[in-house]
Amino acid sequence: MAAASEYLSDFRPRSRQPSAADLCVPVPCMTADETNEKVMEVFARHRDLLGLPVVEDGRPIGLINRNTFLSQMSKPFRMELYGRKSCIAFMDKEPLVVDEALDIDALTFRAVEFGEKALADGFIVTRGDAFAGVGSGLQLMRAVADMQAARNRQIMLSIEYASVIQQAMLRPSRDALARACPEADLVWEPRDVVGGDFFHACGTPEGWFAALADCTGHGVPGAFMTLIASASLGQAVERHGPRDPGGLLAQVNRGIKQALGQLDGRDETPGSDDGLDAACLWVQPVEGTLVFAGARLSLFVRRPGGAEVELVEGHRRGVGYVDSPLGEVWPNHTLQLPAGSLVFAATDGLIDQIGGPRAIAFGKRRLRELLLAQPETASPADVNRAVGAALRDWQGEHHRRDDLTYFCFRV
């Protein structure tokens, strides 16, 4: 964390800095001898409660994640088997626990070091080692944003470091993609210092999973959304596996709507209408199969010897938005692809870029023609270079409209 120390040393505040105590919200807690039936009752009474702390002698020993608990207990016979057993059965035994005196800068880096779980599940706050309450990752990000807004120089320094963090978050996925599909090529270009696009990839012995997503906004607001969305997607893949891209989009939809208060059936006006568009793939190279689910993003496929580029359209709804129902289903499309097939996906920063003599969007038709014009022996990196060059020529003197992410591979 040497880089973090260098950034922080440049903008230490002169007045009192907010601490974990400012983010601490008193919530109910459980003891180890209380049952899962009791946990169910508490979650039913407190519908906004994302995590339920468990304490022993007044000290926190774990955190029960609402989504994980309800998902487990909704399975057949789980209530009969576990209802009267100790609540520690579904408890995270290693949540992030911080003292209320910890300042926001230190808390932010603790959360980043701890991983996506701290941003998605929140953290426990203690007072003299005793349980005091919980804080959420969204609260933490808002606190950081408020601090940045007060000092322009600090804003720029923090945004620059946010870019370091954002690129560090993408690095594991880049590495996973390189291991799973060495010839695959990924282009990630935020419009500003940080961006609202992100990429996620992981491999298994049977195949590999990849997703690219375009969150609401760009710059700092978009980057905040990528933290929420990427954490939600990572948790969904970990819990449910990578084989059902449409099901993963549904899980992310629920997670974002809950995190941002955009759930169905609420009387009050939601505080935001934020979400993401995404393309998710599960690829099994040996079998030559690809399963695709898209949320307002499409997939482009060119088969060997083919005279056209197939367009596989994504579902019409985005993920997490107010008008995306809690139970929305994103259908899977299963494709059988012969060896050598070219697969290309992009966020709308490519498709919607304005340019040309009439100042119109680059468009899907132009992209399909460009992909078809590439030699069948062209590597994914060569194809992406051709796409990038064509986009720059098309854009000309026009302003870049959005973040840009696209990737290409051959089966």
N, C-alpha and C positions, 0 to 999 in steps of 0.2 A: 504493500500500500504506500510505497514511497511517493508515487505520483500523486496520490490523494493528499499526502502531507504537504507536498509542494504547493498544491492548489489552495489548501486550507490556510497555509501560512500567509498567503497574499491577501486574505480578506477576513481576518478575525474581527468580529464586531466589537465596538467600544462599549455599547450598552449591554444590559443583560440579554443573553440569548435564550430563546425558548428552549425548554427541556422536555423530556418525556412526560413530566408531570402535566404539561399543558395539553398533551394528547390523551391523557389517562381518562377513561370513562368507566365509572363504577358499573359492574354487571354482576349478575348472580354467579355463584361458584358451587362446585360439588365437592364432596369428600369421597375418598376411595371406598368407603363402605356403603355409599348410596348406589342405587341400581340404575340400569339403563332405562327402566320404565320412568324413573324420576327425570332422567335426562330428556326423554321424549316430552314429558309434561312441561319442562322448562322451555324447550324450544318451541312448543306450541303456544306458550304464553308470551314469549318474546320473539316475535317473528323476524325482527331485524338483527337478532343475535347471530353472528357468524361463527363465533368460537366460544365454548363454555370451559372456563378454567377448572382444573381439579386441584384441590389443596390438601395438605396434610399438616396438621398443627399450625395452620395459618400460612404455610409456605406453599407456593405453587409447585406442582410436580408434573403437570401436563396440561394439554389443551385438546378439547374434543371439537373437531371441525364439524360444523353443521351439515355440510353437503355429504361428507364422507359417512357420518353417522346415519343420516336419514337414508342414504343409498344402501348401506349395509343392512339396516333394520327393515327395509322394505322388501328384502328378499324372502322367499318362502320359508316359514318356520323360524326365522331369526328372532322374532319377538318371543316365541315360545321357548327357544333355546337360551337366549341371552337377556330377556327382559328383566329377570330378577337377579342377574349376576352383576358384579361390580362394574361400574362405569369405566373402569380403566381398560376394559376389553377393547374399546375403540379409541383409546386416548393416544395422542401424539406425545411420547415421553420426552421429546427433546424440542420443545418450542423455544422461540427466542424470548428470553427473560431479561429485562433491563431495569435498572434502578431509576426512580423518578427524577433523579438529579442529572442523568445523562443528557448532555446537550444535543440539539437536533443534528448538528454536523456529525458527531460521533455516532448517533443513533442511525443516521442514514447509511453510513459506511458499515455499521454492524449489520444492518438489514441486507445490504448488497452482498456482504461476505457470507451471510447466513443462507442466501439463496432465494429463489422465487417464493418458497413457502412463507417467508416472513412478510412478503408483500401481499400475498393472496390471503393468508390466514390471520395476519396481524401478529401482535406480540403482547406478552404479559408485562405489566408494570408493577414493581414492588416498592415498598417503603420500608426501609430497614429490614430487608429480607422477607417482609410479610406481604401477602397479596394485597394490591391496592386497586387494580382494575386492568383494562386492556386498551390497547391502541391499535388502529388499523393502518395498513399500508397506504390507503387512500388519504387518511388524515395526515400521514407523514409527508406524502408528496405535496399536499396542499400547503403544509407548513413551510416546506422548502420553497415552494413557489412564492408564498407571501414574503419570505425573507429576501428572495432574489428581487422581487418587485421594488423593494425599498432602496436598493443600491444598484445603479446601472453597471458599475464596474464589477460588482460581485455577480450580477446576472451573467455578464459575458464570461467571466471566469468559470462560473458554475455550469453554464451551458457547454463550454468547451470540455469541461470534465465529464459532463453528462454524455457527450459524444464518445469519450473514452469508455464510459460504462456501457453505452449502447452497443458499441462495437465489440466490447468484451462479451456481452450477452449473446451476440451473434456468432462469436468464434467457435463455441462448442458445436453449433449446428453446421458451420462450414466444415469443421473437422469430421463430423459424422457423415456428411454428404461425400466428402473426399474419400472416406474409407468405403462407403457403401457403393458409390458410383464414381470412380476416379476421374472419368472424362467429363462428368457433369460440370457445367459452368454457371456461376451465379454472379449477377450484377446487382449491387445495392448502392444507390446514389440518393441520399437525402437532398431535398431541395435546399434546405438550410443546414446549419451546423448539426442539428439533430433532426430526426424525421419520424414520420408516423407509419412507415413500412417496417415489417420485420419478417424474418425467415426462420423456420424451425425444421430440423431434420433429426432423425434417429434411425439406427439400423438394428436388425435382428437377424438371426441365422436364416430365416425364411425370406426376408426381403427388407425393404426400407420404406420409411415414411418421410414425406416432405410437405411443407405448407408454406405459402407466402401470403401475406396479409397486408391490407391497407387500412389503417385505423383512421378514425375521424381526425381531420386536421393534419397539419404538418408543423415543423418546428417543435417548440416546447410542449404545447398541448398534445400534439400527435405522439411525441415521445412518451409522455405520461400514459397515454392510452396503450402504447406498446407494452409498457410494464405490466399493466393489468391483463391485457389480452394474452401476451406470451406466457405469463404465469398461469393463467387459466388453461391455456392449451397444453402446457407442459404437464399440469396436474391431470388433465383429462387423458392424455396419452399414457401417463404412468398408471392410472387407475383402470382404464378400460382397454388398453392396448391400441396398436396403430392400424388394425385391419379394417376399421369401419369409419372412413373419413366423414361421412354424413352424420354418424352418431357423435363424433368428436365435435363437429360444428354445433350440434344441439347442446352438448355439454358446455361449450364455451358461451353459447347464447344465454344459458341459465346463469352461469357464473358472472357474466358481465351485468346482466339485468339485476342480479342480486347486489353486486358490489356498488352499482351506481343508482340503486333505488328505482329501477325502471320495470318493476314487476307488474304483472297484470292485476287488475282488480283493485287498484289503489284509487282513493278518491282525490287525493291531492295531486297537483301537477308535478311531474318528475323534475328533479333538479337538472337533468341533462337529457339529451337525446343523442347518445354517442354509441359507437359500435365499430364494426369493421366489415370489409369485404375480404373474401379469402378463397384460395384454391388449395385443396388438400389431396394428396396422392398417396396411395399404398401400392408399391411396385414389387412384384415377384419376378425377377429376371429369368430364373430358370424355367418357370411356367409360361413366361411371356405374357403375363396378365398385369393390368393396371386398373385400379379402382379409383375413380375421381369423384369428388363432391365439391361443388363451387357455390359460393355465396356472392353472386353478382360478378364473378370472375369466370373466364372461360379457359379452355384448354385447346391447344392447337397440335394436331398430330399429322405427320407426313410419313406414310408407309413407303417402304422401298419400291421403286418403280411406279409409284402412284402419280397420277396426273393432277392431283389436287391436294390441298391441305384440309383435312377434316377439322371442323369446328365443333367442339363439345361445349355447349352452353351451360353455364352455372345456373343455380336456382335464382329466382327473381328477388328474393329477400336477402338483406344483409343480416349480420349477426349482432345481437345485443341491443338493437335500436328499439325505441318505444313501440313502433308498429310491427315488430317481429314478435309474434306470440310466444309465450313461454314454452309451449309444446310444439313449436314449428319443426317440421321435418325437412332436412336437406337430403335429397335422394342421391344414392350412389350410382355411378355409371361404370360398368365393368367392360373393359376393352381387351380383346386379344390382339397382341401386337407381335408381328414377326421380328426377328432379330434385325437390327439396323434401323428400326423405326425412330423417327425424330419426334421428341415431345418438347413443347415450348409453353410456358405460362408466364404471365406478366400482370402487374397491378395496372390500374387505369392511368397511371402517370405516363405510360407509353401510348395507350390507345387514345387518350383524350388530349394529348399535346397538340396545341394549335400551331399551324405553320403553313407553308406553301404560299403561292401567290394569292389565294383567296382567303387565307387565315381561317382554315377549317381544321378539324381534328385529323390526326394521323389515321385512325380508324382500323377496324379489324380487316377490311378487305385489302388495304394496302399492306398490312402485316402478312396476311396469307400469301399475297403475291410475292412478297420479299422472301418468305421462307421457301416457297416453291422454286424461286430462282437460284437458291443455293445449290452447289454441287452435292450430289448424294454422298460424296466422300468427305464433305466438310465436317470438321470436328465441331462439337458444341461451342467451344471457345471461338472458332471462326464464325459460326452463325451469329453468336452474340456480338462479335465485333462488327459484323455487317449490319445488324440491327441498330447498334449504337451509332454507326456512321450515318445510316439512313435517317435516323431520328435527328441527329445534329443538323444535317442538311435541310431536313424538313422544317425544323424549328427556326433556323436562320436567326433573325434579329428579335424574334418573339421571346417573351418572358417564359421561363420554365414554370409550368402551372402547378406541378405536384412532385412529390417524391417519386422515385423511379426504382422499381425492382423487377427483374425478370431472370428466369433461369431456363436452361436448355440441357437435354441429355438424350442419349440414344439407348434404346433397349438392347 
